[in-house]
Amino acid sequence: MLHKTLKQCTVTRWNGVLLTLKSVAENLTDLRALSIDPKANKNLMRVMTELNGTLLNAVIGVLDPFDAATKCLSADKQATIHLVLATKHRLVSHFTAVVGDCEVVVQTKQHLKFSWIATL
């Protein structure tokens, strides 16, 4: 009944979750229309009423650059070591901007470090 299929989340890679989120975002209007049907699954109805489309798109916006970085640095037929520093810089800049744009103020923001990105 959907124009596009929903992608099921896989636990083998983190970006499987991103693929699922994008799939839901693309089908959000159709899913909400299906959830209104009295014969619809009660769980679907509950999830669709609680789902915040703005937040869903914001999460996708945060994760997209990490997915692009993963794909960029995972080339099979060419070396990518020369791309690591530039990719890390892009991710740190992106994440810093996202944290700066957040409406929630983290009291320990001055102690926030990006050491987890160093593993890239």
C-alpha positions as CSV (number, residue, x, y, z in Angstrom):
1,M,0.0,0.0,0.0
2,L,3.1,2.3,0.3
3,H,4.7,3.9,-2.7
4,K,8.1,2.9,-1.5
5,T,9.0,-0.1,0.7
6,L,10.1,0.3,4.3
7,K,13.6,-0.9,4.9
8,Q,14.1,-3.2,7.9
9,C,16.8,-2.3,10.4
10,T,19.8,-4.6,10.5
11,V,22.1,-4.9,13.4
12,T,25.2,-5.7,11.4
13,R,26.1,-2.0,10.7
14,W,25.0,1.2,12.4
15,N,23.9,2.8,9.1
16,G,21.2,0.2,8.8
17,V,19.3,2.2,11.4
18,L,19.8,5.3,9.3
19,L,18.5,3.5,6.3
20,T,15.4,2.6,8.3
21,L,14.9,6.1,9.5
22,K,15.1,7.5,6.0
23,S,12.7,4.9,4.8
24,V,10.2,5.9,7.5
25,A,10.7,9.6,6.7
26,E,10.0,9.0,3.0
27,N,6.8,7.1,3.8
28,L,5.6,9.2,6.8
29,T,2.6,10.7,5.0
30,D,1.4,7.3,3.7
31,L,2.1,5.6,7.1
32,R,0.0,8.2,8.9
33,A,-2.8,7.8,6.3
34,L,-2.7,4.0,6.9
35,S,-2.8,4.4,10.7
36,I,-6.1,6.3,10.5
37,D,-7.8,3.3,9.1
38,P,-10.0,1.6,11.8
39,K,-8.6,-1.8,10.7
40,A,-5.0,-0.6,11.2
41,N,-2.7,-2.3,13.6
42,K,-3.0,-0.7,17.0
43,N,0.8,-0.5,17.4
44,L,1.1,1.3,14.1
45,M,-1.6,3.8,15.2
46,R,0.2,4.5,18.5
47,V,3.6,4.8,16.9
48,M,2.4,7.2,14.1
49,T,0.6,9.4,16.6
50,E,3.8,9.7,18.8
51,L,6.3,10.1,15.9
52,N,7.7,13.6,15.6
53,G,8.5,14.1,11.9
54,T,10.7,17.2,12.7
55,L,12.8,15.3,15.2
56,L,13.0,12.3,12.8
57,N,14.4,14.6,10.0
58,A,16.8,16.3,12.5
59,V,18.2,12.9,13.5
60,I,18.7,11.9,9.9
61,G,20.4,15.3,9.3
62,V,22.8,14.6,12.1
63,L,23.6,11.0,11.0
64,D,23.9,11.6,7.2
65,P,27.4,13.1,7.3
66,F,28.6,10.1,9.3
67,D,27.2,7.8,6.7
68,A,28.9,9.7,3.9
69,A,32.2,9.6,5.9
70,T,31.8,5.9,6.4
71,K,31.3,5.4,2.7
72,C,34.1,7.7,1.7
73,L,36.7,6.0,4.0
74,S,35.6,2.5,3.1
75,A,36.7,2.3,-0.5
76,D,37.8,-1.1,-1.6
77,K,40.0,-0.3,-4.6
78,Q,41.8,2.8,-3.6
79,A,43.7,4.2,-0.5
80,T,41.7,6.5,1.7
81,I,44.2,7.3,4.4
82,H,44.7,10.8,2.9
83,L,41.0,11.5,3.4
84,V,40.9,10.8,7.1
85,L,42.0,14.2,8.4
86,A,39.7,16.2,6.1
87,T,36.8,13.8,6.9
88,K,37.4,14.2,10.7
89,H,37.5,18.0,10.4
90,R,34.2,17.9,8.4
91,L,32.6,15.7,11.0
92,V,33.8,17.8,14.0
93,S,32.6,21.0,12.3
94,H,29.2,19.4,11.5
95,F,28.8,18.0,15.0
96,T,29.9,21.3,16.6
97,A,27.3,23.1,14.6
98,V,24.6,20.6,15.5
99,V,25.4,20.9,19.2
100,G,25.4,24.7,18.9
101,D,22.0,24.5,17.2
102,C,20.4,22.3,19.9
103,E,17.6,23.8,21.9
104,V,18.7,21.7,24.9
105,V,21.6,23.2,26.8
106,V,24.0,20.7,28.2
107,Q,25.5,22.1,31.4
108,T,28.7,20.3,30.9
109,K,29.2,21.5,27.4
110,Q,32.6,23.0,28.2
111,H,33.8,19.5,29.1
112,L,32.5,18.0,25.9
113,K,35.3,16.5,23.9
114,F,35.3,14.9,20.5
115,S,37.7,12.1,21.4
116,W,35.2,9.5,20.1
117,I,35.8,10.9,16.6
118,A,39.5,10.2,16.9
119,T,38.8,6.6,16.2
120,L,37.9,7.4,12.6
